[in-house]
Amino acid sequence: MGDEVKFTQEELNAIADLQRRIGELTYKFGNLYLDKEAIELRMTQNAVDFDTAKKELDTIRTQERNLASTFQLKYGEGQLNPVTGVFTPIPKPPVA
């Protein structure tokens, strides 16, 4: 075995600096991973919420069409003022 060599303080400081930087990056990668996981979880939940809202909107639109059809059969074609509740029928052209 050869003679022992003692590193200079500058060399030891360079090694310590690299170790510190590696530790900081390891910590940063850990935090970034946790952030990424949280974002992916939120995106998954958002997709579920979006699908639920879309199905609810489709249901409401179907109910709206059914209600309009019911009113049209009952009152005929016309305009409804939803504030006053007044329905104004569209005049039918005279039969010749």
C-alpha positions as CSV (number, residue, x, y, z in Angstrom):
1,M,0.0,0.0,0.0
2,G,1.2,3.5,-0.8
3,D,1.9,6.4,1.4
4,E,-1.2,8.2,2.8
5,V,-2.0,11.5,1.2
6,K,-4.0,14.2,3.0
7,F,-6.5,16.2,1.0
8,T,-6.3,19.9,1.2
9,Q,-9.1,21.9,2.9
10,E,-10.0,23.3,-0.5
11,E,-10.4,19.8,-1.9
12,L,-12.5,18.7,1.1
13,N,-14.6,21.8,0.7
14,A,-15.2,20.9,-2.9
15,I,-16.3,17.4,-2.0
16,A,-18.6,18.7,0.8
17,D,-20.1,21.3,-1.6
18,L,-20.9,18.5,-4.1
19,Q,-22.4,16.4,-1.4
20,R,-24.5,19.3,-0.2
21,R,-25.7,20.1,-3.7
22,I,-26.6,16.4,-4.3
23,G,-28.6,16.4,-1.0
24,E,-30.4,19.6,-2.0
25,L,-31.3,18.1,-5.4
26,T,-32.4,14.9,-3.8
27,Y,-34.7,16.8,-1.6
28,K,-36.0,18.9,-4.5
29,F,-36.7,15.8,-6.6
30,G,-38.6,14.3,-3.7
31,N,-40.8,17.4,-3.4
32,L,-41.3,17.5,-7.2
33,Y,-42.4,13.9,-7.2
34,L,-44.9,14.6,-4.4
35,D,-46.2,17.6,-6.3
36,K,-46.5,15.6,-9.5
37,E,-48.5,12.9,-7.6
38,A,-50.8,15.5,-6.1
39,I,-51.4,17.1,-9.6
40,E,-52.1,13.7,-11.1
41,L,-54.6,12.9,-8.3
42,R,-56.4,16.3,-8.9
43,M,-56.5,15.7,-12.6
44,T,-58.1,12.3,-12.1
45,Q,-60.6,13.7,-9.7
46,N,-61.2,16.6,-12.2
47,A,-61.9,14.1,-15.0
48,V,-64.4,12.3,-12.8
49,D,-66.1,15.5,-11.8
50,F,-66.2,16.6,-15.4
51,D,-67.9,13.4,-16.5
52,T,-70.4,13.6,-13.7
53,A,-71.2,17.3,-14.6
54,K,-71.5,16.4,-18.3
55,K,-74.0,13.5,-17.5
56,E,-76.0,15.9,-15.3
57,L,-76.1,18.5,-18.1
58,D,-77.3,15.8,-20.6
59,T,-80.0,14.8,-18.2
60,I,-81.1,18.4,-17.7
61,R,-81.2,19.1,-21.4
62,T,-83.3,16.0,-21.9
63,Q,-85.7,17.2,-19.2
64,E,-85.8,20.6,-20.9
65,R,-86.7,19.1,-24.3
66,N,-89.4,17.0,-22.7
67,L,-90.9,19.9,-20.8
68,A,-90.8,22.1,-24.0
69,S,-92.5,19.3,-25.9
70,T,-95.2,18.9,-23.2
71,F,-95.9,22.7,-23.2
72,Q,-96.0,22.8,-27.0
73,L,-98.6,20.0,-27.1
74,K,-100.6,21.8,-24.4
75,Y,-100.3,25.5,-25.6
76,G,-99.0,25.3,-29.2
77,E,-96.1,27.2,-30.7
78,G,-95.3,30.6,-29.1
79,Q,-93.1,32.5,-26.7
80,L,-93.1,32.3,-22.9
81,N,-91.9,35.2,-20.8
82,P,-90.4,33.2,-17.8
83,V,-90.5,36.3,-15.6
84,T,-94.2,37.1,-16.0
85,G,-95.4,33.6,-16.9
86,V,-97.3,35.1,-19.9
87,F,-97.4,32.8,-23.0
88,T,-97.9,34.5,-26.4
89,P,-99.0,32.1,-29.1
90,I,-97.7,32.4,-32.6
91,P,-100.7,33.3,-34.8
92,K,-101.6,30.6,-37.2
93,P,-102.0,31.6,-40.8
94,P,-105.6,31.6,-42.0
95,V,-106.7,28.5,-43.8
96,A,-107.7,29.4,-47.4
